[in-house]
Amino acid sequence: MSDTQQRIDQLVKSNNILLFMKGSASFPMCGFSGRAIQILKACGVETKDISTVNVLEDQEIRQGIKDYSNWPTIPQLYVQGEFIGGSDIMMEMYESGELQQLLAPKA
């Protein structure tokens, strides 16, 4: 596993809610990343509870995350180490209620 893949793996495994995106939670730099943040907020997740990685700041991560997940686009959401998908999948899961269940605090 390359250094970049190891860095990504460590990030994924050490954050409950991790979003690889363009920009930050408070300043998304593309529509899809903004949409992903809005979906998470609509699920009741507070911005402070979302860990984000700005792929625009690190070209190795920007390409590496696509290889890591075998998913061609950004943003990418991981919840408790599991790859969930991009903003379209997040929206589908939100509309079905599945994302809210996944993100609900465990009792």
Residue pairs with C-beta under 8 A, 6 or more apart in sequence:
1 9
2 64
4 60
4 61
4 64
5 64
5 67
5 68
7 61
7 64
8 61
8 64
8 65
8 68
9 68
11 18
11 51
11 53
12 18
12 68
12 78
12 81
12 83
13 81
15 51
15 78
16 49
16 51
16 79
16 80
17 40
17 45
17 49
17 50
17 51
17 77
17 78
17 79
17 103
18 50
18 51
18 52
18 53
18 77
18 78
18 79
19 25
19 33
19 36
19 37
19 40
19 50
19 51
19 52
19 53
19 75
19 76
19 77
19 78
20 52
20 53
20 55
20 61
20 65
20 74
20 75
20 76
20 78
21 28
21 30
21 33
21 36
21 37
21 52
21 53
21 54
21 55
21 74
21 75
21 76
22 28
22 29
22 30
22 32
22 33
22 54
22 55
22 56
22 74
22 75
23 29
23 30
23 33
23 34
23 54
23 56
24 52
24 54
25 37
25 47
25 50
25 52
26 47
28 34
28 36
28 37
29 54
29 56
30 74
32 73
32 74
32 75
32 86
32 87
33 74
33 75
33 87
35 87
35 90
35 91
36 75
36 77
36 86
36 87
36 90
37 47
37 50
39 87
39 90
39 91
39 94
39 99
40 50
40 77
40 90
40 103
41 47
42 94
43 94
43 99
43 100
43 103
44 100
44 103
44 104
45 103
53 61
53 65
55 61
55 62
55 65
55 74
56 62
62 74
65 74
65 76
66 72
66 73
66 74
69 76
69 83
71 83
71 85
71 86
73 86
74 86
75 86
75 87
76 83
76 84
76 85
76 86
77 83
77 84
77 85
77 86
77 90
78 84
79 102
79 103
84 90
84 93
84 99
84 102
85 93
90 99
93 99
93 102
94 100
